[in-house]
Amino acid sequence: MAGKIVELNADAWKSDVLEGGKVVVDFYSTECPPCEALASKFTALSELYGDDLKFVKIFRQGNRELSEKLGVSSSPTLLYFEDGKEIADRQSGGIKRSSIVKTLDKMVGSSRADAIHKSIKSFTSEYDVAVLGGGPAGLTASTYLGQAHLKTVIIDIALTGGYMSTTHQVSNYPGFIDPQQGFMLAHFMSEQTKGAGVDFRSAVDVTSIDLTKKEILIDGVETIKAKKIIIATGSSPRPLGVPGEKEYGGNGISYCATCDAKYFDGKDVIVIGGGNSAIEESLFIAKFAKSITIIHQFAELQANKQAQEEVFKNKSINILFEHEPREFIKNGSMDMSVVVEDLKTKERKTLNTNGIFVFVGFIPNLTGFPESLEKDQFGYLVTDEDMLTNIPDVYAAGDIRTKKFRQITTAVSDGTIAAIAISKELS
C-alpha cells in the first residue's frame, strides 16, 4: 500500500488491531465510489500521522465474518482503536478529511497534533476547467470537457450524483424504457465521466473560492487553479423554519424518502407539501407506511396530474388541504407530533405520527461564493445562453441557475452547453 498503511485479513485482527496500540481501520470494498474518494485522504493522513498511529485497511467483502461480528455494514467505514477498545464514533460513506483529522488529533494529543499541522505542505494543482458540483450538470459538463482533452476536475463537498442520487426512481430520462433508480443513474454518469479522464475531489471541504483568480482551496491544503470554472452546485431542500424543525432534522424529520422511507414500514407518516416532489415521494413512502397524511397549504395540489390521480386512488393517503405546520414536537425516542393551523379558521390542532417528511421546494447552494455573482430575485445565478455568468470565465449550469424548469434533463442540457462553449474558447 502507498503511505504507511498495512493491509490486513481477519486472522491478524487480534495481533495487529486489538493488540496494536492506537489503530485506525478502514473497511473498504471494490467498485465503491465513497471508498475511492476516501483512499487518497487515508493515504495522505497515514503519511502525516503514521509515526504515531497505525493505519490499517481491511477488504470488507473478503472478511465478511469479521465485518458482521463488528457490525460493519457499509463501505467505507472507519473505526478507531486504542489498546483494543474502540474509542471514537465510527465514520462511513462520504467521509471528509476534516472529520478524520479531528479524531486523529485527539488520538495523538494537542501538542503532537500542532506539530503535525505545522508540517503540512500546501500544494497547487492546475487545470483547464474546475467544475464545482458533481450532480447531472457537473458530470455532463465534465464528460464533454474530458472527451475534448481538456484537463478537468470535479470538486464536490459530498459524493457525486447530487440530489439525483437520492431520488428513488427517475421515470423520464431518455434512453431508459423502465424507470431508473436515481443512485444508479448517478453511478452510470460518474463512471462515464471517469472514463473521459476527469479527476475527482469528492467529499471535500471547500475552504475558499476566488472567482477572479480562478482559485479554489480545498481541505485547507490543495489549491485548484483553473482557466475556467463551472458552478454546478445545485440546490437543497428548503427548510420550513418552523419551531422544532432544526432540532429534530434527521431525528424524526426527513427530507429524503429514498433514504428513510424504509424505516417507516407499517407506520404512520406525515408529508408536508403538495408539489411534484411531495406527491411523487408520498407514493414511494406508501410502499412502506401504513398511512400517510399530506399537509398542503393550498386548496389544490400543484403536482402533475398523473401523480395526483395515483395519490387520490391510494386509500392509505389522506390530504389535509389549506393547512400549514406551526410546530414540531418530539414524543419520546421515536414518535413526533405536528401542530397544524387551518388557514381558513385559524384553528390549531395536534397530529401524532411516527415520522415527518418535508418537500416544499429548494434553495440554491451558494454558500462561500462571492456576492459579486449576479442573481435573480430568488437567489439563483443569472447566465447568458452560453451559461456564462457576469464574472468572466465563470459559468453556471443546472439547478443553481435561474430557469423556468429544473429537471435532470435540463441540468444535463446546461452542462452540455457550458462545456461546448468552453471547449470552443480553449481549443
C-alpha positions in Angstrom: 0.0 0.0 0.0 1.1 3.6 -0.6 1.9 5.6 2.6 2.2 3.9 6.0 -0.8 1.6 5.5 -1.0 -2.1 6.4 -3.4 -4.4 4.5 -4.9 -7.0 6.9 -7.1 -10.1 6.9 -9.3 -11.3 9.8 -6.7 -13.6 11.1 -4.4 -10.7 12.0 -7.2 -8.7 13.7 -6.2 -9.6 17.3 -2.5 -9.1 16.9 -2.5 -6.0 14.7 -5.5 -4.1 15.9 -6.6 -5.2 19.3 -3.0 -5.6 20.5 -1.7 -2.9 18.1 -1.9 0.2 20.3 -3.5 3.2 18.6 -5.0 2.0 15.3 -7.2 3.5 12.5 -9.1 0.9 10.5 -10.6 1.4 7.0 -13.1 -1.3 6.0 -13.4 -0.8 2.2 -14.9 -2.5 -0.8 -14.3 -2.7 -4.5 -16.5 -0.9 -7.0 -17.2 1.6 -4.2 -17.1 5.3 -5.2 -17.1 6.5 -1.5 -14.1 4.2 -0.9 -12.3 5.7 -3.8 -13.0 9.2 -2.5 -11.6 8.2 0.9 -8.5 6.4 -0.4 -6.3 9.4 -1.2 -7.2 11.1 2.0 -6.4 8.0 4.0 -3.1 7.6 2.3 -2.2 11.3 2.9 -3.1 11.2 6.5 -1.2 8.0 7.1 1.9 9.8 5.9 1.3 12.6 8.4 0.2 10.6 11.4 1.9 7.3 10.6 4.7 7.7 13.2 2.1 7.9 16.0 -0.8 5.8 14.7 -1.1 2.5 12.8 -3.2 2.8 9.7 -4.9 -0.4 8.5 -7.1 -1.4 5.6 -9.4 -4.4 5.6 -11.2 -5.7 2.5 -14.8 -6.0 3.8 -16.0 -8.3 1.0 -13.2 -10.7 1.7 -13.6 -10.6 5.5 -17.4 -10.9 5.9 -17.4 -12.8 9.1 -15.3 -10.2 10.9 -17.3 -7.3 9.4 -20.5 -8.8 10.6 -19.1 -9.5 14.0 -18.1 -5.8 14.3 -21.4 -4.6 12.9 -19.7 -3.0 9.9 -22.4 -3.0 7.2 -21.3 -0.3 4.8 -18.2 0.8 2.9 -16.1 2.6 3.7 -16.3 2.5 7.5 -13.6 4.0 9.7 -13.0 2.6 13.2 -10.6 4.0 15.8 -9.0 1.7 18.4 -6.7 2.3 21.4 -5.4 -0.7 23.4 -8.1 -3.0 22.0 -11.0 -0.7 22.6 -13.0 1.3 20.1 -12.6 4.9 21.2 -14.5 7.2 18.8 -17.6 7.4 16.7 -17.5 5.4 13.5 -17.5 7.3 10.2 -18.9 5.9 7.0 -20.0 7.0 3.5 -18.7 10.3 2.1 -16.1 10.9 4.9 -14.4 14.3 4.9 -10.8 14.8 5.7 -11.6 17.4 8.4 -13.7 14.9 10.3 -10.9 12.3 10.3 -8.3 14.9 11.3 -10.5 15.9 14.3 -10.4 12.3 15.6 -6.7 11.7 14.8 -5.8 14.9 16.7 -7.5 13.6 19.8 -5.7 10.3 19.5 -2.2 11.9 19.3 -2.8 14.7 21.7 -2.9 18.5 21.2 0.9 19.2 21.2 1.7 16.5 18.7 -1.3 17.5 16.6 0.0 21.1 16.4 3.4 19.8 15.3 1.8 17.6 12.6 -0.4 20.5 11.3 2.7 22.7 11.0 4.4 20.1 8.9 1.6 20.0 6.4 2.7 21.4 3.0 0.1 23.1 0.8 0.3 22.5 -2.9 -1.3 23.7 -6.2 -2.9 21.7 -9.0 -3.6 23.4 -12.3 -6.5 22.5 -14.6 -8.1 23.9 -17.7 -11.6 23.7 -16.1 -12.7 23.2 -12.5 -16.3 22.1 -12.0 -17.9 22.8 -8.7 -20.6 20.2 -8.1 -21.0 16.6 -9.2 -24.7 16.4 -10.0 -26.0 15.7 -13.5 -25.0 19.2 -14.8 -21.4 18.9 -13.4 -21.0 15.3 -14.5 -22.3 16.0 -18.1 -20.1 19.1 -18.5 -17.0 17.3 -17.2 -17.6 14.3 -19.6 -17.8 16.7 -22.6 -14.7 18.5 -21.4 -12.7 15.4 -20.7 -13.6 14.0 -24.2 -12.4 17.3 -25.6 -9.0 16.6 -24.0 -9.3 19.5 -21.5 -7.8 18.8 -18.1 -10.8 18.9 -15.9 -11.6 18.3 -12.2 -14.9 17.9 -10.4 -15.0 19.3 -6.8 -17.9 18.2 -4.6 -18.5 18.6 -0.9 -20.4 15.4 -1.0 -20.3 12.3 -3.2 -21.1 12.8 -6.9 -24.7 12.4 -8.1 -26.2 15.4 -6.3 -29.9 15.3 -5.4 -30.4 12.8 -8.3 -28.7 10.1 -6.3 -31.3 10.3 -3.5 -34.3 10.1 -6.0 -35.9 6.7 -5.7 -36.9 6.5 -9.4 -36.3 8.6 -12.5 -39.0 7.6 -14.9 -38.4 10.1 -17.8 -34.7 10.1 -18.5 -34.1 9.5 -22.3 -32.8 6.1 -23.3 -34.3 4.0 -20.5 -37.6 2.3 -21.1 -38.0 1.3 -17.4 -37.7 3.8 -14.5 -34.2 4.0 -13.2 -33.1 4.3 -9.6 -31.5 7.7 -9.0 -28.4 6.4 -7.4 -27.8 4.0 -10.4 -28.2 6.8 -12.9 -25.7 8.8 -10.9 -23.4 5.9 -10.9 -23.6 5.5 -14.7 -22.9 9.2 -15.2 -20.0 9.1 -12.8 -18.4 6.1 -14.4 -18.8 7.7 -17.9 -17.1 10.9 -16.6 -14.2 8.9 -15.0 -13.8 7.1 -18.4 -13.3 10.5 -20.0 -10.2 11.1 -17.9 -11.7 13.6 -15.4 -10.2 13.9 -11.9 -12.5 13.9 -8.8 -12.2 15.6 -5.5 -15.2 14.2 -3.6 -16.4 14.7 0.0 -14.0 17.6 0.5 -14.3 20.9 2.4 -14.1 23.9 0.1 -12.1 26.3 2.3 -12.3 29.3 -0.1 -13.3 30.3 -3.6 -11.7 33.2 -5.6 -13.6 33.6 -8.8 -11.4 36.4 -10.0 -8.1 34.5 -9.7 -9.9 31.2 -10.6 -8.6 29.5 -7.4 -10.4 27.1 -5.1 -8.8 26.0 -1.9 -10.0 22.5 -0.7 -9.4 20.9 2.7 -7.1 23.9 3.5 -4.3 22.1 1.7 -4.8 21.9 -2.1 -5.3 25.0 -4.3 -7.0 24.2 -7.6 -6.1 26.8 -10.3 -8.2 26.8 -13.5 -8.7 28.8 -16.7 -12.5 28.4 -16.5 -14.9 27.5 -13.7 -18.3 26.0 -13.9 -20.6 26.4 -10.9 -22.9 23.4 -10.7 -23.6 23.1 -7.0 -27.4 22.6 -7.4 -30.0 23.3 -4.8 -31.0 21.8 -1.4 -34.4 21.2 0.2 -35.9 24.4 1.5 -36.5 24.3 5.3 -39.8 25.4 6.7 -38.4 27.5 9.5 -40.9 26.0 11.9 -40.0 25.5 15.6 -38.6 22.1 16.2 -37.6 21.5 12.6 -33.9 22.2 13.2 -33.8 20.3 16.4 -35.3 17.1 15.0 -33.9 17.1 11.5 -32.6 13.6 10.9 -34.3 12.5 14.1 -37.9 12.3 13.2 -37.9 14.8 10.3 -36.6 13.7 6.9 -36.1 15.4 3.6 -35.3 12.2 1.7 -37.8 9.4 1.1 -35.2 7.2 -0.6 -33.0 7.4 2.4 -35.6 7.0 5.2 -39.0 5.6 3.9 -37.9 2.0 4.7 -37.7 2.9 8.4 -41.4 3.5 8.5 -42.7 0.1 7.4 -46.2 -0.3 8.8 -46.2 3.1 10.5 -48.0 6.4 10.2 -46.3 9.3 8.3 -46.9 12.9 7.7 -45.8 14.6 4.4 -45.5 18.4 4.2 -46.0 19.8 0.7 -48.2 19.4 -2.4 -45.9 19.8 -5.4 -44.3 17.2 -7.7 -41.7 16.0 -5.2 -44.1 15.8 -2.3 -46.7 13.8 -4.2 -44.3 11.5 -6.0 -42.3 10.8 -2.9 -45.6 10.2 -1.0 -46.4 7.4 -3.5 -43.0 5.9 -2.8 -43.4 6.2 1.0 -46.8 4.5 0.7 -45.0 1.3 -0.3 -43.8 1.1 3.3 -46.0 3.2 5.6 -49.4 2.1 6.9 -50.9 5.6 6.4 -49.8 9.0 5.1 -51.3 12.4 5.8 -50.3 15.1 3.3 -50.4 18.6 4.7 -50.8 21.2 2.0 -51.2 25.0 2.2 -53.4 25.4 -0.9 -56.9 24.1 -1.8 -55.4 22.0 -4.7 -52.3 20.0 -5.3 -49.6 21.5 -7.6 -48.2 18.2 -8.7 -48.5 16.7 -12.2 -52.0 15.2 -13.0 -50.8 11.6 -13.3 -49.2 11.7 -9.8 -52.3 13.4 -8.4 -54.6 10.7 -9.8 -52.4 8.0 -8.2 -52.5 9.7 -4.8 -56.2 10.2 -4.9 -56.7 6.4 -5.7 -54.4 5.3 -2.9 -56.6 4.5 0.2 -53.6 4.8 2.6 -53.1 8.5 1.7 -55.2 11.4 3.2 -54.8 15.0 2.2 -55.3 17.9 4.6 -55.8 21.0 2.3 -55.3 24.6 3.4 -53.3 23.7 6.5 -49.7 24.6 7.5 -47.4 23.2 10.2 -46.7 25.6 13.1 -44.5 23.4 15.4 -42.8 20.0 15.5 -42.8 18.2 18.9 -40.8 15.1 19.8 -42.7 12.4 21.8 -40.2 10.0 23.4 -37.5 8.4 21.4 -39.4 7.5 18.2 -42.7 9.4 17.7 -43.5 13.0 16.6 -46.4 15.5 16.7 -47.2 18.3 14.4 -49.2 21.3 15.4 -51.1 22.4 12.2 -53.2 25.5 11.6 -56.3 25.7 9.5 -55.6 28.7 7.2 -59.4 29.4 6.9 -60.5 29.2 10.5 -57.1 29.8 12.2 -57.8 26.9 14.5 -54.9 24.7 15.5 -54.7 21.0 16.3 -52.1 18.4 17.0 -51.5 15.4 14.8 -49.5 12.5 16.2 -47.2 10.5 13.8 -44.2 8.2 13.7 -42.3 10.4 11.2 -42.4 13.5 9.1 -41.1 14.2 5.5 -40.8 17.7 4.2 -40.9 18.5 0.5 -41.5 22.2 0.0 -39.1 23.2 -2.7 -35.4 24.1 -2.9 -32.8 26.9 -2.4 -29.6 27.4 -4.3 -26.3 26.1 -2.9 -24.2 29.3 -3.0 -22.6 29.3 0.5 -19.0 30.6 0.2 -19.4 32.2 -3.2 -18.8 36.0 -3.6 -21.7 38.4 -3.6 -20.5 39.8 -6.9 -22.2 37.0 -8.7 -25.4 38.3 -10.3 -28.6 36.5 -9.0 -32.3 36.7 -9.7 -34.9 37.6 -7.0 -34.8 34.1 -5.7 -31.1 33.9 -5.3 -30.3 31.7 -8.4 -27.4 32.7 -10.8 -28.1 34.7 -13.9 -26.4 33.5 -17.1 -26.4 34.1 -20.8 -27.3 31.5 -23.4 -23.8 30.0 -23.1 -24.2 29.6 -19.3 -21.7 32.4 -18.7 -22.3 34.4 -15.5 -21.5 38.1 -15.1 -17.9 37.2 -14.0 -15.5 36.4 -16.9 -14.7 32.7 -17.4 -17.2 31.6 -14.7 -20.2 29.6 -15.9 -23.2 28.2 -14.1 -25.2 25.0 -15.0 -28.1 23.0 -13.6 -30.4 23.9 -10.8 -28.1 26.6 -9.5 -29.1 29.0 -12.4 -32.3 30.9 -13.0 -34.6 28.9 -15.2 -38.2 28.0 -15.7 -37.9 24.2 -15.2 -35.5 22.2 -13.1 -35.2 18.6 -14.2 -32.3 16.2 -14.6 -32.6 16.6 -18.4 -32.4 20.4 -18.2 -29.4 20.1 -15.9 -27.7 17.8 -18.5 -28.6 20.3 -21.2 -27.0 23.2 -19.3 -23.8 21.2 -18.6 -23.6 20.3 -22.3 -23.9 24.0 -23.4 -21.4 25.2 -20.9 -18.8 22.5 -21.8 -19.1 23.1 -25.6 -18.8 26.9 -25.1 -15.7 26.4 -23.0 -14.2 23.9 -25.4 -14.5 26.3 -28.3 -12.8 29.0 -26.3 -9.9 26.9 -25.1 -9.4 24.9 -28.3 
